[in-house]
Amino acid sequence: MGGSAVILPPLISVGHADYAHVVSIKETSEYQDPALLKKAWALPVAQAYQPDIDFQRNASICGPTSLVNVAHSLKQSGSQENILQGTSFSTVLGYLPEGLTLDELAGLARQKLQRKVTVLRDLDLAAFREQLRHANDLPRRYVINFSRGPLFGTGGGHHSPIAGYLNEEDLVLVLDVNKNYRPWLVKPERLYEAMNTVDTTAQKKRGLLLIE
């Protein structure tokens, strides 16, 4: 998970906000509309992610898996098996006990990708939209940390790359590294609401990583 709670099975995280009232974005017409997804995958950065998409092998390593996908899109090597090697992070039975916070993921990205990494936190909606305007710029990659609750009505913290932005339709392509979800499209306002939540592990707002 995206730095939200202990993951080791059979422990289950507690203390999540109640999102039972949320209407899931799965109910929207654009969520995984084939025609819209086809158009989104034709965007420059989205093309760089295809066809080599890596899905997380367990719920605790969405952050590292996101960086593996970023690395592949930049023609760099990397795998879920070696992304944590030589770092201060270690797994227990293949799990990261508390996942990674956004700041921890930024540190891992700097070490492994050898690129400039900026943590973008406490953005307002206008500033978030301004970043989305650059989501199709080939020199840039974005990884978003969000809570699934405001989007799906259930779930905790998660990391995934933003693979593109359809300007005309005003839709964001999220390359969800959880194979049970797979990539989907969402309006910026809904995605912002999910990002603009507090990571209870870090006691900070979630946000974006800008990698360039």
Secondary structure as UniProt FT lines:
FT   TURN            9..10
FT   TURN            20..21
FT   HELIX           25..27
FT   TURN            29..32
FT   HELIX           34..41
FT   HELIX           44..49
FT   TURN            59..60
FT   HELIX           62..73
FT   TURN            74..75
FT   TURN            80..86
FT   TURN            93..94
FT   TURN            97..98
FT   HELIX           102..113
FT   STRAND          117..121
FT   HELIX           125..132
FT   TURN            133..136
FT   TURN            138..139
FT   STRAND          141..147
FT   HELIX           149..152
FT   STRAND          157..166
FT   TURN            167..170
FT   STRAND          171..174
FT   TURN            179..181
FT   STRAND          184..186
FT   HELIX           188..195
FT   STRAND          198..199
FT   TURN            200..203
FT   STRAND          204..205
FT   STRAND          207..211
//
